[in-house]
């Protein structure tokens, strides 16, 4: 199955925190910083805070993970404008380990399903119903 990848932003690590921008998702570029948090079980994670120098708001969380000995963060982004949370991965750049790229991967079929809903919406269904019930 073919997948599409979209780079949602780039972050750099300084003083144990991540600083960067989200610059995709059909929205204005948003500055983001992370704040290290500890859950009830004592595990650390990052709270992602948008617009830290203005009207700061929580935009998501990032949990440290490891796959095949390579560390990354599993990220969940949330916003009232999203129909559901976006799940992405924050990977260190291959050429510069202090830079991280936030990558969202989605199956090609997801995009096709959305197009199918548009072309087979209520208007087309009503037209089809009238055409099949006419004498």
N, CA and C atoms as a LAMMPS dump frame, in Angstrom:
ITEM: TIMESTEP
0
ITEM: NUMBER OF ATOMS
405
ITEM: BOX BOUNDS ff ff ff
-5.0000000000000000e+02 5.0000000000000000e+02
-5.0000000000000000e+02 5.0000000000000000e+02
-5.0000000000000000e+02 5.0000000000000000e+02
ITEM: ATOMS id mol type element x y z
1 1 1 N 0.843 -1.176 0
2 1 2 C 0 0 0
3 1 3 C 0.89 1.241 0
4 2 1 N 0.623 2.166 -0.875
5 2 2 C 1.368 3.408 -0.978
6 2 3 C 0.936 4.347 0.143
7 3 1 N 1.903 5.043 0.737
8 3 2 C 1.581 6.009 1.781
9 3 3 C 2.117 7.379 1.395
10 4 1 N 1.502 8.405 1.945
11 4 2 C 1.961 9.775 1.755
12 4 3 C 2.575 10.256 3.059
13 5 1 N 3.678 10.988 2.955
14 5 2 C 4.302 11.565 4.131
15 5 3 C 4.324 13.069 3.991
16 6 1 N 4.038 13.732 5.083
17 6 2 C 4.015 15.186 5.109
18 6 3 C 4.839 15.652 6.297
19 7 1 N 5.796 16.548 6.042
20 7 2 C 6.585 17.117 7.121
21 7 3 C 5.787 18.275 7.708
22 8 1 N 5.301 18.094 8.932
23 8 2 C 4.462 19.104 9.579
24 8 3 C 5.264 20.208 10.243
25 9 1 N 6.548 19.945 10.509
26 9 2 C 7.351 20.96 11.17
27 9 3 C 8.741 20.462 11.473
28 10 1 N 9.564 21.394 11.918
29 10 2 C 10.936 21.055 12.275
30 10 3 C 11.238 21.654 13.641
31 11 1 N 11.949 20.895 14.451
32 11 2 C 12.242 21.29 15.82
33 11 3 C 13.732 21.108 16.088
34 12 1 N 14.266 21.885 17.013
35 12 2 C 15.633 21.671 17.47
36 12 3 C 15.604 21.512 18.977
37 13 1 N 16.603 20.806 19.488
38 13 2 C 16.647 20.51 20.909
39 13 3 C 17.646 21.443 21.58
40 14 1 N 17.221 22.081 22.652
41 14 2 C 18.076 22.965 23.434
42 14 3 C 17.657 22.878 24.885
43 15 1 N 18.614 22.691 25.758
44 15 2 C 18.353 22.613 27.203
45 15 3 C 17.307 21.563 27.55
46 16 1 N 17.296 20.446 26.829
47 16 2 C 16.367 19.364 27.119
48 16 3 C 14.954 19.577 26.615
49 17 1 N 14.705 20.698 25.967
50 17 2 C 13.372 20.996 25.435
51 17 3 C 13.444 21.088 23.915
52 18 1 N 12.301 20.925 23.276
53 18 2 C 12.21 21.067 21.832
54 18 3 C 11.575 22.416 21.5
55 19 1 N 12.115 23.086 20.504
56 19 2 C 11.615 24.371 20.029
57 19 3 C 11.463 24.258 18.521
58 20 1 N 10.358 24.748 17.972
59 20 2 C 10.192 24.668 16.533
60 20 3 C 8.899 25.269 16.063
61 21 1 N 8.493 24.859 14.863
62 21 2 C 7.268 25.387 14.277
63 21 3 C 6.474 24.279 13.609
64 22 1 N 5.165 24.436 13.659
65 22 2 C 4.249 23.639 12.846
66 22 3 C 3.892 24.528 11.679
67 23 1 N 4.082 24.015 10.47
68 23 2 C 3.846 24.887 9.322
69 23 3 C 3.094 24.174 8.211
70 24 1 N 2.143 23.353 8.598
71 24 2 C 1.335 22.638 7.617
72 24 3 C -0.096 22.592 8.14
73 25 1 N -0.873 21.675 7.642
74 25 2 C -2.239 21.45 8.105
75 25 3 C -3.166 22.617 7.782
76 26 1 N -2.875 23.368 6.722
77 26 2 C -3.721 24.465 6.26
78 26 3 C -3.969 25.508 7.352
79 27 1 N -2.938 25.746 8.143
80 27 2 C -3.058 26.769 9.17
81 27 3 C -1.801 27.614 9.168
82 28 1 N -1.852 28.731 9.819
83 28 2 C -0.684 29.598 9.908
84 28 3 C 0.431 28.873 10.647
85 29 1 N 1.653 29.292 10.409
86 29 2 C 2.788 28.71 11.118
87 29 3 C 2.668 29.038 12.6
88 30 1 N 2.842 28.018 13.424
89 30 2 C 2.704 28.176 14.869
90 30 3 C 4.028 27.829 15.532
91 31 1 N 4.528 28.711 16.374
92 31 2 C 5.706 28.403 17.178
93 31 3 C 5.297 27.429 18.268
94 32 1 N 6.166 26.456 18.521
95 32 2 C 5.865 25.424 19.51
96 32 3 C 7.096 25.183 20.375
97 33 1 N 6.882 25.02 21.665
98 33 2 C 7.934 24.563 22.561
99 33 3 C 7.396 23.36 23.324
100 34 1 N 8.307 22.614 23.916
101 34 2 C 7.871 21.481 24.73
102 34 3 C 8.172 21.771 26.188
103 35 1 N 7.401 21.147 27.024
104 35 2 C 7.619 21.22 28.468
105 35 3 C 7.638 19.793 28.977
106 36 1 N 8.701 19.41 29.669
107 36 2 C 8.818 18.048 30.177
108 36 3 C 7.852 17.843 31.329
109 37 1 N 7.087 16.771 31.231
110 37 2 C 6.1 16.422 32.24
111 37 3 C 6.384 15.009 32.74
112 38 1 N 5.805 14.655 33.88
113 38 2 C 5.935 13.314 34.442
114 38 3 C 4.535 12.783 34.72
115 39 1 N 4.229 11.571 34.218
116 39 2 C 2.901 11.006 34.452
117 39 3 C 2.847 10.317 35.816
118 40 1 N 1.716 9.746 36.141
119 40 2 C 1.501 9.118 37.452
120 40 3 C 2.429 7.934 37.705
121 41 1 N 2.879 7.313 36.623
122 41 2 C 3.777 6.157 36.751
123 41 3 C 5.241 6.558 36.781
124 42 1 N 5.51 7.869 36.734
125 42 2 C 6.883 8.373 36.784
126 42 3 C 7.58 8.425 35.434
127 43 1 N 6.853 8.195 34.354
128 43 2 C 7.437 8.264 33.019
129 43 3 C 7.346 9.696 32.497
130 44 1 N 8.399 10.118 31.808
131 44 2 C 8.395 11.477 31.276
132 44 3 C 7.8 11.515 29.871
133 45 1 N 7.198 12.647 29.555
134 45 2 C 6.675 12.914 28.224
135 45 3 C 6.756 14.419 28.002
136 46 1 N 6.496 14.85 26.801
137 46 2 C 6.549 16.271 26.48
138 46 3 C 5.16 16.811 26.212
139 47 1 N 4.83 17.928 26.833
140 47 2 C 3.604 18.66 26.511
141 47 3 C 4.015 19.674 25.452
142 48 1 N 3.294 19.72 24.339
143 48 2 C 3.601 20.654 23.264
144 48 3 C 2.724 21.888 23.409
145 49 1 N 3.371 23.043 23.469
146 49 2 C 2.677 24.296 23.719
147 49 3 C 2.828 25.202 22.498
148 50 1 N 1.701 25.599 21.922
149 50 2 C 1.7 26.485 20.767
150 50 3 C 1.685 27.936 21.184
151 51 1 N 2.271 28.808 20.374
152 51 2 C 2.324 30.248 20.586
153 51 3 C 2.803 30.59 22.002
154 52 1 N 3.999 30.093 22.365
155 52 2 C 4.468 30.268 23.748
156 52 3 C 4.7 31.711 24.171
157 53 1 N 4.918 32.626 23.212
158 53 2 C 5.17 34.02 23.575
159 53 3 C 3.916 34.879 23.505
160 54 1 N 2.808 34.283 23.077
161 54 2 C 1.55 35.024 22.987
162 54 3 C 0.511 34.402 23.896
163 55 1 N -0.582 33.968 23.301
164 55 2 C -1.661 33.319 24.046
165 55 3 C -1.408 31.812 24.043
166 56 1 N -0.491 31.352 24.863
167 56 2 C -0.048 29.958 24.874
168 56 3 C -1.211 28.986 25.048
169 57 1 N -1.155 27.866 24.297
170 57 2 C -2.17 26.833 24.4
171 57 3 C -1.526 25.478 24.13
172 58 1 N -2.067 24.447 24.778
173 58 2 C -1.548 23.101 24.573
174 58 3 C -2.055 22.584 23.232
175 59 1 N -1.129 22.111 22.401
176 59 2 C -1.507 21.615 21.087
177 59 3 C -1.339 20.097 20.975
178 60 1 N -0.621 19.496 21.928
179 60 2 C -0.456 18.049 21.865
180 60 3 C 0.542 17.539 22.876
181 61 1 N 0.878 16.262 22.711
182 61 2 C 1.841 15.594 23.578
183 61 3 C 2.771 14.734 22.731
184 62 1 N 3.959 14.456 23.288
185 62 2 C 4.937 13.611 22.609
186 62 3 C 5.514 12.635 23.629
187 63 1 N 5.439 11.345 23.308
188 63 2 C 5.953 10.306 24.193
189 63 3 C 7.202 9.694 23.594
190 64 1 N 8.273 9.575 24.4
191 64 2 C 9.497 8.969 23.865
192 64 3 C 9.275 7.492 23.557
193 65 1 N 9.786 7.07 22.413
194 65 2 C 9.682 5.675 21.966
195 65 3 C 11.032 5.252 21.411
196 66 1 N 11.139 3.976 21.117
197 66 2 C 12.355 3.426 20.536
198 66 3 C 11.959 2.323 19.564
199 67 1 N 12.494 2.374 18.356
200 67 2 C 12.226 1.322 17.377
201 67 3 C 13.553 0.903 16.766
202 68 1 N 13.876 -0.352 16.918
203 68 2 C 15.131 -0.894 16.398
204 68 3 C 16.338 -0.111 16.891
205 69 1 N 16.3 0.305 18.153
206 69 2 C 17.415 1.036 18.747
207 69 3 C 17.483 2.498 18.364
208 70 1 N 16.466 2.999 17.646
209 70 2 C 16.457 4.404 17.23
210 70 3 C 15.365 5.157 17.989
211 71 1 N 15.754 6.176 18.755
212 71 2 C 14.756 6.928 19.529
213 71 3 C 13.954 7.887 18.649
214 72 1 N 12.693 8.079 19.029
215 72 2 C 11.811 9.046 18.379
216 72 3 C 10.7 9.382 19.362
217 73 1 N 9.836 10.307 18.99
218 73 2 C 8.681 10.643 19.811
219 73 3 C 7.408 10.305 19.044
220 74 1 N 6.471 9.675 19.724
221 74 2 C 5.139 9.462 19.189
222 74 3 C 4.31 10.679 19.587
223 75 1 N 3.803 11.41 18.597
224 75 2 C 3.155 12.702 18.833
225 75 3 C 1.669 12.628 18.517
226 76 1 N 0.869 13.245 19.369
227 76 2 C -0.557 13.431 19.111
228 76 3 C -0.828 14.926 19.139
229 77 1 N -1.375 15.434 18.025
230 77 2 C -1.735 16.846 17.929
231 77 3 C -3.247 16.959 17.955
232 78 1 N -3.752 17.931 18.719
233 78 2 C -5.2 18.132 18.808
234 78 3 C -5.528 19.603 18.621
235 79 1 N -6.653 19.836 17.98
236 79 2 C -7.145 21.191 17.774
237 79 3 C -8.641 21.11 17.483
238 80 1 N -9.39 22.128 17.849
239 80 2 C -10.818 22.131 17.531
240 80 3 C -11.087 22.109 16.026
241 81 1 N -10.111 22.52 15.214
242 81 2 C -10.318 22.527 13.765
243 81 3 C -10.066 21.165 13.122
244 82 1 N -9.482 20.219 13.856
245 82 2 C -9.24 18.872 13.321
246 82 3 C -10.461 17.999 13.591
247 83 1 N -10.871 17.178 12.629
248 83 2 C -11.988 16.267 12.878
249 83 3 C -11.641 15.199 13.909
250 84 1 N -10.36 14.865 14.034
251 84 2 C -9.883 13.925 15.042
252 84 3 C -8.405 14.225 15.283
253 85 1 N -7.842 13.722 16.385
254 85 2 C -6.42 13.984 16.649
255 85 3 C -5.539 13.467 15.508
256 86 1 N -4.433 14.147 15.299
257 86 2 C -3.455 13.732 14.299
258 86 3 C -2.315 13.045 15.022
259 87 1 N -1.979 11.878 14.563
260 87 2 C -0.872 11.118 15.143
261 87 3 C 0.307 11.199 14.177
262 88 1 N 1.465 11.579 14.711
263 88 2 C 2.654 11.748 13.889
264 88 3 C 3.865 11.234 14.667
265 89 1 N 5.026 11.295 14.05
266 89 2 C 6.268 10.868 14.698
267 89 3 C 7.311 11.964 14.538
268 90 1 N 8.047 12.186 15.594
269 90 2 C 9.099 13.195 15.615
270 90 3 C 10.435 12.467 15.643
271 91 1 N 11.153 12.529 14.505
272 91 2 C 12.406 11.794 14.336
273 91 3 C 13.596 12.741 14.307
274 92 1 N 14.73 12.303 14.881
275 92 2 C 15.958 13.085 14.683
276 92 3 C 16.326 13.08 13.202
277 93 1 N 16.818 14.205 12.713
278 93 2 C 17.265 14.315 11.331
279 93 3 C 18.47 13.396 11.121
280 94 1 N 18.547 12.782 9.965
281 94 2 C 19.657 11.855 9.68
282 94 3 C 21.012 12.557 9.684
283 95 1 N 21.042 13.817 9.264
284 95 2 C 22.311 14.536 9.136
285 95 3 C 22.664 15.399 10.34
286 96 1 N 21.675 15.709 11.182
287 96 2 C 21.914 16.575 12.325
288 96 3 C 21.009 16.12 13.473
289 97 1 N 21.573 15.456 14.449
290 97 2 C 20.804 14.861 15.542
291 97 3 C 20.142 15.885 16.467
292 98 1 N 20.505 17.173 16.366
293 98 2 C 19.851 18.189 17.203
294 98 3 C 18.578 18.709 16.553
295 99 1 N 18.347 18.358 15.277
296 99 2 C 17.131 18.751 14.571
297 99 3 C 16.194 17.558 14.498
298 100 1 N 14.909 17.799 14.72
299 100 2 C 13.885 16.754 14.641
300 100 3 C 12.834 17.162 13.62
301 101 1 N 12.375 16.21 12.825
302 101 2 C 11.332 16.441 11.828
303 101 3 C 10.048 15.757 12.273
304 102 1 N 8.948 16.497 12.259
305 102 2 C 7.642 15.955 12.623
306 102 3 C 6.97 15.454 11.351
307 103 1 N 6.829 14.138 11.24
308 103 2 C 6.331 13.513 10.022
309 103 3 C 4.977 12.861 10.288
310 104 1 N 4.03 13.175 9.408
311 104 2 C 2.701 12.558 9.447
312 104 3 C 2.612 11.646 8.238
313 105 1 N 2.309 10.389 8.47
314 105 2 C 2.174 9.408 7.4
315 105 3 C 0.735 8.936 7.359
316 106 1 N 0.169 8.921 6.151
317 106 2 C -1.191 8.424 6.02
318 106 3 C -1.288 7.554 4.781
319 107 1 N -2.149 6.542 4.835
320 107 2 C -2.332 5.688 3.667
321 107 3 C -2.982 6.462 2.529
322 108 1 N -2.643 6.132 1.324
323 108 2 C -3.242 6.758 0.138
324 108 3 C -4.748 6.58 0.149
325 109 1 N -5.235 5.446 0.676
326 109 2 C -6.662 5.16 0.666
327 109 3 C -7.448 6.158 1.512
328 110 1 N -6.839 6.768 2.531
329 110 2 C -7.533 7.76 3.346
330 110 3 C -7.923 8.949 2.493
331 111 1 N -7.015 9.424 1.659
332 111 2 C -7.317 10.554 0.785
333 111 3 C -8.389 10.168 -0.222
334 112 1 N -8.323 8.959 -0.758
335 112 2 C -9.312 8.523 -1.726
336 112 3 C -10.682 8.378 -1.084
337 113 1 N -10.739 7.921 0.157
338 113 2 C -12.017 7.791 0.851
339 113 3 C -12.678 9.147 1.016
340 114 1 N -11.893 10.181 1.323
341 114 2 C -12.449 11.529 1.473
342 114 3 C -13.013 12.019 0.153
343 115 1 N -12.303 11.762 -0.948
344 115 2 C -12.796 12.181 -2.258
345 115 3 C -14.087 11.45 -2.6
346 116 1 N -14.169 10.174 -2.253
347 116 2 C -15.37 9.401 -2.546
348 116 3 C -16.575 9.983 -1.812
349 117 1 N -16.383 10.444 -0.583
350 117 2 C -17.484 11.038 0.176
351 117 3 C -17.978 12.309 -0.491
352 118 1 N -17.052 13.091 -1.047
353 118 2 C -17.439 14.335 -1.7
354 118 3 C -18.246 14.054 -2.957
355 119 1 N -17.82 13.089 -3.769
356 119 2 C -18.511 12.823 -5.018
357 119 3 C -19.779 12.012 -4.825
358 120 1 N -19.947 11.416 -3.655
359 120 2 C -21.138 10.621 -3.408
360 120 3 C -21.887 11.182 -2.198
361 121 1 N -21.96 12.504 -2.14
362 121 2 C -22.607 13.172 -1.02
363 121 3 C -24.114 13.157 -1.133
364 122 1 N -24.804 13.866 -0.223
365 122 2 C -26.269 13.873 -0.18
366 122 3 C -26.913 14.36 -1.474
367 123 1 N -26.317 15.363 -2.137
368 123 2 C -26.913 15.878 -3.372
369 123 3 C -26.95 14.792 -4.436
370 124 1 N -25.832 14.093 -4.613
371 124 2 C -25.797 13.017 -5.603
372 124 3 C -26.734 11.887 -5.211
373 125 1 N -26.873 11.612 -3.92
374 125 2 C -27.769 10.547 -3.473
375 125 3 C -29.22 10.911 -3.753
376 126 1 N -29.613 12.195 -3.543
377 126 2 C -30.984 12.619 -3.831
378 126 3 C -31.268 12.527 -5.328
379 127 1 N -30.296 12.95 -6.14
380 127 2 C -30.474 12.859 -7.594
381 127 3 C -30.663 11.405 -8.011
382 128 1 N -29.851 10.517 -7.424
383 128 2 C -29.949 9.101 -7.75
384 128 3 C -31.309 8.547 -7.314
385 129 1 N -31.788 8.962 -6.136
386 129 2 C -33.074 8.486 -5.633
387 129 3 C -34.2 8.947 -6.548
388 130 1 N -34.183 10.216 -6.996
389 130 2 C -35.219 10.723 -7.9
390 130 3 C -35.164 9.988 -9.235
391 131 1 N -33.976 9.74 -9.748
392 131 2 C -33.825 9.084 -11.045
393 131 3 C -34.341 7.65 -10.99
394 132 1 N -34.145 6.968 -9.873
395 132 2 C -34.556 5.566 -9.803
396 132 3 C -36.01 5.409 -9.419
397 133 1 N -36.655 6.474 -8.887
398 133 2 C -38.063 6.358 -8.497
399 133 3 C -39.006 7.016 -9.475
400 134 1 N -38.471 7.676 -10.496
401 134 2 C -39.32 8.331 -11.494
402 134 3 C -39.994 7.278 -12.376
403 135 1 N -41.253 7.555 -12.85
404 135 2 C -41.951 6.566 -13.683
405 135 3 C -41.326 6.405 -15.034
